[in-house]
Amino acid sequence: MGHHKTVWDNPAEMIRQTQPENPVMVLAPTVLQDTARRFLDGFPGLVTYAVKSNPGEAVIQNLLAAGVTGFDVASPFEIDLIGRMAPRAARHYHNPVRARSEISHAVQAGVTSWSVDSRSELEKLFELVPTQIGGQGVEISPRFKLPVLGAVYDFGSKFGATPELAADLLRLVADRGYVPSLTFHPGTQCVDPIAWESYISVAREICDSAEVRAKRLNVGGGFPSHRVSGVEPDLTSIFTEIGDTVAEAFGDDAPALVCEPGRGMCADAFSLITRVKGVRDGGSVFLNDGVYGGLAEMPIVGNLDRIEVLDPQGRPRDGAAAGRVVFGPTCDSVDRLPGELSLPENIAEGDYVIFHGAGAYSTVTNTRFNGFGELTNATVMSLR
Ligand SMILES: *Cc1c(COP(=O)(O)O)cnc(C)c1O
């Protein structure tokens, strides 16, 4: 009697035993829970997980098991997902522009924490959201933005009020009897803590000019993952810097802190296993996944360069590294990774290319364009 194996020691074992034809996303729950504990132990405030980065149920379950008690949600779907999987968890509805039907849905669901970045959207909240839900005061956090510093991708261009407008909004929120707080999101993959520093000082100025004491300050996501070999993200020094900057800016008046990591929480717990379909006349490498699949972020955020190439028996290819153009499987010429990837010169058809740190903004943005992108999931004890 054989038994069907569902948890593998590592990607090499899974490759050796199953020779997957389709891309596979492998999750190491131990890595995910370790990362969650690093945030919970190190961040000086409440840790909420930004569900959009990877809403997989295995992710949510492991975060709950590690002790995460809050989630940053942006849609009725995410609100209901967390409501079902973690009925007691806090849900922060931080999408500052919402349809009236979405607002009503969230009120019904009992959401008590909201962000806003305009007068028009604040008016909608005043109309549709009571100041108390289920005996709890409803918190509204104006979201403000500054010119981008230290992030690889400018999220600020879509959301965020100027500090002047944020002060007006904060005043209005307090006057109407809601719990006044502030929030910002510095951008994504911020490897330098400077990304948070100026935001925190401006938060203080906003409170001063509104003459309102913010109950909480949400310092957003943007915590880095390990995208580039040799450059380990230093979460501890970012946490310390955030705590020190808040103490310096606010002194005894310091608001309670909240963060909402997405990438920094989930990315490094996953590796994407792709297969080489062909090496065209010894030159370009064609993979079975690309920018319409699990590698959607590469053109925006840059290539993941923690790459391993294994032969079909799961043994490392040990040729000298050489730059190659890498294409995905679709017939669209955009389906190409930026620049060149450094790959072993003896890479061959049927080999596997493993992208480590691929858990964020990958499973969710995967499309079925051209009939490709059938991504399967697997669990591993370890990613190496
Ligand atoms: C996307 C997003 C996050 C998570 O960003 P990461 O860079 O993945 O940490 C956090 N907060 C808000 C408001 C977001 O839109």
The ligand as a MOL file (V3000), in Angstrom:
LIG
                    3D

  0  0  0     0  0            999 V3000
M  V30 BEGIN CTAB
M  V30 COUNTS 15 15 0 0 0
M  V30 BEGIN ATOM
M  V30 1 C -0.4350 46.8590 -0.9320 0
M  V30 2 C -0.5640 47.5190 0.3680 0
M  V30 3 C 0.1430 47.0510 1.4700 0
M  V30 4 C 1.1520 45.9390 1.3870 0
M  V30 5 O 2.2600 46.3640 0.6930 0
M  V30 6 P 3.6030 45.4920 0.6730 0
M  V30 7 O 4.5630 46.2840 -0.1090 0
M  V30 8 O 3.2420 44.1950 0.0180 0
M  V30 9 O 4.0050 45.2910 2.0890 0
M  V30 10 C -0.0590 47.6680 2.6850 0
M  V30 11 N -0.9360 48.6980 2.7950 0
M  V30 12 C -1.6410 49.1810 1.7600 0
M  V30 13 C -2.5610 50.3020 1.9640 0
M  V30 14 C -1.4790 48.6090 0.5020 0
M  V30 15 O -2.1650 49.0950 -0.5350 0
M  V30 END ATOM
M  V30 BEGIN BOND
M  V30 1 1 1 2
M  V30 2 1 2 3
M  V30 3 2 2 14
M  V30 4 1 3 4
M  V30 5 2 3 10
M  V30 6 1 4 5
M  V30 7 1 5 6
M  V30 8 2 6 7
M  V30 9 1 6 8
M  V30 10 1 6 9
M  V30 11 1 10 11
M  V30 12 2 11 12
M  V30 13 1 12 13
M  V30 14 1 12 14
M  V30 15 1 14 15
M  V30 END BOND
M  V30 END CTAB
M  END
